[in-house]
Amino acid sequence: MRALAIAAIITSLAVPAFAQADPNKEAQSKAEEQKRKEADEIEKAYKDAIKRTNREQPKKADPWGNMR
């Protein structure tokens, strides 16, 4: 009975330590969020650059076109 009481006391003292947030985990989630935002910005810039480019094929120069 005494061992059970000691185990219960030790367990009750250890529970609040598990409840605390892990600061490393929070830093990792912030870093992942920052990477995701940067990737989204890069993707948006890429798509905007693609839209700005002319998708039409350039006209082929025919230097003898007027002679025919």
C-alpha positions as CSV (number, residue, x, y, z in Angstrom):
1,M,0.0,0.0,0.0
2,R,2.9,2.3,0.8
3,A,4.6,1.7,-2.5
4,L,1.3,2.5,-4.3
5,A,1.0,5.8,-2.5
6,I,4.5,6.7,-3.3
7,A,4.0,5.9,-7.0
8,A,0.8,8.0,-7.0
9,I,2.6,10.9,-5.5
10,I,5.5,10.7,-8.0
11,T,3.1,10.4,-10.9
12,S,1.0,13.4,-9.7
13,L,4.2,15.4,-9.5
14,A,5.3,14.4,-13.0
15,V,2.0,15.1,-14.8
16,P,2.4,19.0,-14.8
17,A,5.8,18.6,-16.5
18,F,4.2,16.7,-19.4
19,A,1.5,19.4,-19.7
20,Q,3.9,22.1,-20.6
21,A,4.4,23.0,-24.2
22,D,7.7,22.1,-25.8
23,P,9.4,25.3,-26.9
24,N,11.4,23.4,-29.6
25,K,8.2,22.1,-31.1
26,E,6.8,25.6,-31.2
27,A,9.9,26.9,-32.9
28,Q,9.8,24.1,-35.5
29,S,6.2,24.8,-36.3
30,K,7.0,28.6,-36.7
31,A,9.9,27.7,-39.0
32,E,7.7,25.3,-41.1
33,E,5.1,28.0,-41.4
34,Q,7.7,30.5,-42.5
35,K,9.0,28.1,-45.1
36,R,5.5,27.4,-46.4
37,K,4.9,31.2,-46.7
38,E,8.1,31.6,-48.6
39,A,7.3,28.7,-50.9
40,D,3.9,30.2,-51.6
41,E,5.4,33.6,-52.4
42,I,8.0,32.0,-54.7
43,E,5.2,30.0,-56.5
44,K,3.1,33.2,-56.9
45,A,6.1,35.1,-58.4
46,Y,6.8,32.2,-60.8
47,K,3.2,32.1,-62.0
48,D,3.2,35.9,-62.4
49,A,6.4,35.7,-64.5
50,I,5.0,33.0,-66.7
51,K,1.8,35.1,-67.3
52,R,3.9,38.1,-68.3
53,T,5.9,36.1,-70.9
54,N,4.6,36.0,-74.4
55,R,3.3,32.6,-75.1
56,E,2.9,33.1,-78.8
57,Q,5.5,31.6,-81.1
58,P,7.8,34.3,-82.5
59,K,7.2,35.0,-86.2
60,K,9.9,33.4,-88.4
61,A,11.9,35.9,-90.3
62,D,11.7,35.3,-94.0
63,P,14.2,37.6,-95.6
64,W,13.1,36.5,-99.1
65,G,9.4,36.9,-98.4
66,N,9.1,40.1,-100.5
67,M,11.0,38.6,-103.4
68,R,8.5,35.8,-104.1
